[in-house]
Amino acid sequence: MKLTWLGHSAFRLDFGSSVVLIDPFLTGNPSFTGDRAEAVAGATHILLTHGHADHVGDTLAIAQETGAKVVTNYDLCMYLANKGLKAFDPMNCGGTTDQGDFTVTLTNALHSSCDFHDGVSHALGNPNGLIVKQKGGVVLYAMGDTDMMPDMGLIAEYHKPTHALVPIGDRFTMGGDAAAFACKKFFRFDTVVPCHYATFGLLDQTADKFVAGMAGSKTKVAVPKSGGSVMF
């Protein structure tokens, strides 16, 4: 599996016959410095953790351009369908769907999920994490926007994730220290990739706290530059 960080919490996964985009916030994302057409080329699936604009991002446009299927919670799927989304696979927390080269399971996340109209917050289902199980390959846990939580112990025991995308930017998610604590307490990852930092001024600007917090762990911490890739 080739994983490319597109800035913030946006990722591209290339494996088998699948090109999977996770939370594709590209337009208006100051930490995305690549070529948008190249980043979304060949997309077959879009996986969304929750409904905030910095995660839904370019989903509707990319789905229209590429025909990619959107996989996310039922409420968010129906909201996007009402805006013109054609290809989608709705699910909810604890459920698993088969996407061909991989399966997707939605987990809990401690956060919120909404869109704003006329200054009013409209709920878009519960926030989620994603378990992406490549058939015969890695088990990736994209935590979404979350705090640490006891559920992580059950996720680790049942799904046995080998790799993770971990939010570390603080204020809206775990900070680097807390994220490292959660990773070391609950999991035995091969590799973790930090995200949700350095995008905006309110967030931590480096992954330094997380890297320092993971010191002494057997887990590899990969910190790619925006547009950079990691092979799993």
Secondary structure as UniProt FT lines:
FT   STRAND          2..5
FT   TURN            8..9
FT   STRAND          11..15
FT   TURN            16..17
FT   STRAND          18..22
FT   TURN            27..28
FT   TURN            30..31
FT   HELIX           36..40
FT   TURN            41..42
FT   STRAND          45..47
FT   HELIX           53..56
FT   TURN            57..58
FT   HELIX           59..66
FT   STRAND          69..73
FT   HELIX           74..82
FT   TURN            83..84
FT   STRAND          88..91
FT   TURN            93..94
FT   STRAND          96..98
FT   STRAND          102..108
FT   STRAND          114..117
FT   TURN            118..119
FT   STRAND          120..123
FT   STRAND          128..134
FT   TURN            135..136
FT   STRAND          139..142
FT   HELIX           151..159
FT   STRAND          163..167
FT   HELIX           176..186
FT   STRAND          191..195
FT   TURN            201..202
FT   HELIX           208..213
FT   TURN            214..216
FT   STRAND          220..221
FT   TURN            226..227
FT   STRAND          229..231
//
